[in-house]
Amino acid sequence: MRTPDVAKVLIVDDLPGNLLALNALIRRDGREIFQASSGEEALDLLLEHEFALAILDVQMPGMSGFELAELMRGTEKTRQIPIIFVTAAGKEQNYAFTGYETGAVDFLYKPLDVDAVRSKVSVFVDLYSQRMETRRQVEALEKSRKEQELLMQQLTAMQDELQAAVRTRDDFISMATHELRTPLNTLYLESQLRKMQLDRGRADIFDLPYLNAMVARDRRQIEAMMRLIDDMMDASRINSKQLSIRPVPTELSALLARVVGNLTHQAAAAGSTITLDAGQPVTALWDEFRIEQVVINLLTNALRYGEGKPVEVSLRLLPESACISVRDQGRGISAPDQLRIFEQFSRVASDDGTGGLGLGLFITRQLVQAHGGSISVASRQGEGSVFTVTLPLTPPGSPAA
């Protein structure tokens, strides 16, 4: 429950007896009475406190009540304080006219009418309380307005984020559908062609070479779909922080040789070749499956964007890490694309107009970082690109040898 306002009332008189009598007359609960015996003393109190009312004796030695009132009206802090003048002079001396000119709101004449004094003071104290309540309400409304403004800004930002997420989701679904439809369409057309041949009684064409080629084509399409599905699953695991790494003793030069051998047909289909410079064996604790995935992603990109030119893979052993580099001689990557190329759903269109799901390099970086390593790209347009993966020989969190 809010504590009621304490109304401060200032009484100014050069006679202590008058101050004492007036203080006793107007004192009530909820009021705090301040006394000053001169204009100078009153000014000090006025600058220190906020008063609901000032009761000034007109005739004081030094600074008169009228002079004090003029000074009060000239100061921003005190000009709104209601002033009641007290005088022993008769009404016929035109003190009231002078008092109202200096900002008085009322006059009291000695001897004081007790009921009139109490009534007038109560009116101004009540007005002060109402003014304070109005001020609080205005401040509360302003605070509420600012809070609502901030909330609207937050809601707008959240709405923008949600709309961006929906667009990203829709784009991803569209890309995934397109990427999956391509191998599915190929398989479907192949199956329709085989059915048509069988319906025409052409079973004789399905000799061993034909079947081997057919199985190889089917396998490539199925593997393409599996890679897409694996990428989507890995992206989901990364976003939900459920990607796991299972380090085992892994020899990198043998792993690279195996991957290069497996991609020979893909390189030939792209009109390219892959050369490997692995040097000495390099063994450490890595997740063999995930490192193989990293190398496959980098080589697949190099073949896709390499314009049919040779791709080079190299392995170097550094004092505390192993360094794998994949170099192509394609068109290169622009500076703006280099800044976002490792982001999720970031794609650079290849020569055939396709760009995949935009997950390969995102997943690659996450896998490398999960091993405590790093990946970087160096590229100039028209001169190709070099992707470099650095893997620590000591797993993250392991004590140094």
N, C-alpha and C positions, 0 to 999 in steps of 0.2 A: 504494500500500500504506500502511495506517495506521501511524503512528509509535507504538511502545509507550509506555504511560504511564510517566512518571518519578515514582516514589514518593518523597515528601519525608518524612524522618524527623527529628524534633526530639529532641536530647539536651540535658538541663539538669543541670549540676553546677557547684558553685562552685570546684572544683579543676581547673585547666587540664590537669594530667597525666591525670586521669580522663577528661576530654573527649577528649583526644588518643588515649588507649588505646581507648576505646569506639568512637570514630570509625573507627579503623583496623580494629577487629574486625568492624563491621557494614557497612562500605563495599562496595558491589557495583555492577556495571553496572545501570543502570535505577533507581538510588537517588541521591537528593541529600540529604546530611546537613547539617542546620543545628545550630549550637551556641549555647547561651546559658549564661552564668555566674551568672544570677540569675533570680528569678521575674519581675521587672519586664521584663528583656530578653526573656524567653520570651514574655510576653504580647504585646509588640510584634510578634514574629515570628508568633505565632498569629493575630493579626488581619490580617496581611499575606498569609499563605500557607495553603494547604490541605494538612494533614499526614495521612499514612497511619498514623503512630504517634508517640507521645510517650514518651520514656524519662526519668523524673524521679528525681533524687536526693532522698531523703526529708529528710536533714538538711542544710539550707543556712542560712546566716545571713540574717537578714531574713525573707523569705517562704519558708516550708518547702515541700517538695514536696506535702504534703497540702493546704496552703492554696492553692497554685497549681492543684491538681486541682479543688478546690471552685469556684474562680473559672471554670475551664474548663467545669465542668458547669452553671454559671449563664448561659452565653452560647450563643445558638443556633448560631453559627458553629463553636464548638469542642466542644460537648457530646458529639458522636458520635465524637470522636477516641479510639481505644484508648490506655490509659495503662498503662505498666509502671513500677513503682517499683523503685529500686535502693537498697539499704541495707546498711550494715556491721554493723547491730545483729543480734543473734541472733534466731532464730525464736521463742524463748520470750518475747520482749518484746511480743507481741500487735500488732506493727506491721501485720501482714497484715490483722487485723480492721479496724483504722482505715483502712488503705489501700482495702480493698474497700468500706467505707462511703463513701469519697470518690469512688468510681468506678473503681478499679483493675481491670484484667483479669488482671494477673499480678504476681508479685514475683520479683526477682533479688537474690541475697545475695552480698555480697563475702566472699572473693575470687570473682570471676565464673567460672562454668563456660563456657568458650569455646563448646563445642558447644551447650549449652543456650541461650546468648544468640543465637547465629546461627539456631538452629532456631526460637525464638520470634519473632524479628524477621521471618524468612522467612514464617512463617505469617500474620502480620498484614499484611505487604506483599502477599502473594498475595490475602488477603481484600480488601484495598483495590483491587487490580487487578480482581478479580471484580466488586466493587461499582461501579467506574467503568464496566466493560463493560456491566453491567446498566443503569446510568443512561443510557449511550449508546443502548442498545437501546430503552429506554423513550422517550427523546427522539426516536429515529428513528421509532418506532411512532406517537408523537403527531404528529410532522411528517407522516407518511404519512396518518394519519387526517384531519388538517386539509386536506391536498392532495386527498384523496379527497372530502372534504366540499365543497371548493371546486369540484372537477370535477363532482360531482353537481349542484351549484347551476348551473354553467354548462350542463351537459347538460339540466337541467330548463328553463332559460331558452331554450336552443336548441330544445328540444322544443315549448315554448309558441309560439316564433316560427314554427316549421315548421307547427304546427297552425293558427296564425293565417293563415299563408300559404296553407295548403291550403283553409281556409274562405274566404279572400278569392278564391282561384282558383275554387273551386266556385261561390261567389256570382256571380263575374264571368261564368263560363260560363253559369250559369242566366240572368243578366240579358241576356247577349249573345244567347242562344238565344231568349229572349222578345222582345227588341227586333228581332231579324232575322225571327222568325216572323211578326210582325204584318204587315209589308209583303209578305212571301212569301205569307201566307194571302190577303191582298187580291188579289195578282196571280193566285193559283191560283183563287180564287173567280170573279174576272173572266173568266179563260180558260175555266172550266167553263161560265159563263153564256153566253159567246160560242159555245162548242161546241154547247150545248143549242139556242141560237137557230138555228145553222146546220143542226143535225140536224132541226129542225122546218121547214126550208125558209124561214127568215125572213131570208135574206141581204139582203132589201130594206131592213131597218132600218139597215144599215151604210152610211148616207149620210155625206156629208162632215162635217156638224156632229157626228154621232155618233162618227165616227172621230177627229176632232180632240179631242173630250172624252176618248175612250178613251186616246188616246196621251198626253194631258196627265196623266191619272190614273196610267197606267203609269210615266210619267217621274217623277212625284212619289215613287212607291213605290221605284223603282230608285235615285233620288237619296238617299232615306232610308237604303237599305241601303248605298249607297256611302259616305255620311257615317259610318255606324256602323263600317264596315270601315276607313275612313281614320282614325277615332279610335283604333281598336284598334292599327293600325299605328303611329300617332304615339306612343301610350303605350308601345309596345314600343321604339321608337327612343329615347324619353326615358329609359326605365329602363336601356337599354344604352348611354346617352350617345352615340348616333349621330344625334341630331337635328341637321340642318344648316340654316343660314340663308344665303341668297344675296341680299345687298343689291343693289338696283338703284335708280336714281332713280325715286321713287314720289311721285305727287301725291295727297294724302290726300282732299281734297274730292271729286275725281272718283271715287276708289275708294269713298267712302262713298255717293255718289249712285248708283253702279252697284249696290252691295249692296242699298241700300234699294229700288231699282227691281226687282231680282230677287226680293225677298221680298214684293212687293205682294200676290201671290195668297195666300201663306201668312198674311199679316196679315189679309187679308179672311176667310180660312177661320177664323181665330181671333176674328173679330168686332172686329178692331182696325185701327188705321192707324199708319203710321210717318211722323213729320215730321223733316226734316233742317234743321239750322242750321249750315252749313259755313263761312260767311263767306269770307275770302280763301283763295286756293290756298296749300297748304303742301307743299313738296317737299323731300325729303331721301333719304338712302340707307337703304331698308328692303327687306325681302323682301316684295314685293307680294302674293304668293300667301298667305304666312303672316299678314300683317296683315289681309287679306281674311278669312281663316279666323277670326281673333280677333273681328272685327266680326260675322261671321255667327253665331258661337257666342253672343255677348252678345245679339244681337237675337233669336235663336231662343229663348233663355232668357226674355227679356223678353216675348215673345209667349206663351210657354208659361205663365208665372206672372203675366201682367199682367191676368188676369180680363177680357179683351176691351176694356180701356181703351187710350187712345192711348199710343204709345211715342215718346219723343223722343230724337233723336241730335244731338249738337252737337260742333263742332270748334273749339278755341281754340289760338291760337299764343302761346306764352310765350317769354321771351328765349332759353331754351336747350332748349326741348322743345315738342312738340305734345301736346295733351290731347284725348282722345276720351271723351265721356260718353254713356252709354246709360241713360235713365231710364224706368222703368215706374211704373204707378199701381196695382200689384197688392197682394197681402196683405202683402208685406214678408217679411223674413227674421229669425228669432229670433236673439238674441245668441249662444246656443250654436252655432247653425248657421253664423253668420258666421265663427266661429273655425275651422271645419273645411271650409268650402265649397270651398276651393281644393285640398283634399286628393284624392288619387286614390281613386276609387270612392265619393266622398262624394255623396250624393243627397238632394234635398229633393223630396218627392212633389208633383206638380202637382195641379190641380183634378180632372183625370181619373184620378188615382191612379197615374200613371206618373212615373218620375223619370229615365229614360234610363240610361246606363251609369255615370254619375258620373265621366265622363272630360272632358267639355267644358270646364269651368272649370279643371280641373287642366292640361289641354293649353294652354288660353288663357294661364294664368299662366306656364307654361314658355316659350311662344313670346314673350311680352312680355319676360320676363327675358333670353331669348337675344338680344334687341335692346338690352339694357342698360336696359330700362324697368321700370315697376312698374304694378301693378293693385291697386285697392282697392275696397271696397264700403261704402256708407253706406245703412243701411236702418232703418226703424222699422215694426213690425208694424201693418198697416192703412193705411200711407201709401206703400207702394211701396219701390223700391230704385233706387240710382244706382251703376252700375259705372263707374269712371274709369280709363282707361289713359293713362299718361304715357310718351311715346317721346322719347328724346334726339334732337336734330337732328344731332348728331355721333355716328357709330357708335362703339361701345366700342373703345378702343385707338387711335382716330385722334387726331392732334395737334389741339389747340384752334386755332380760327381766330384 
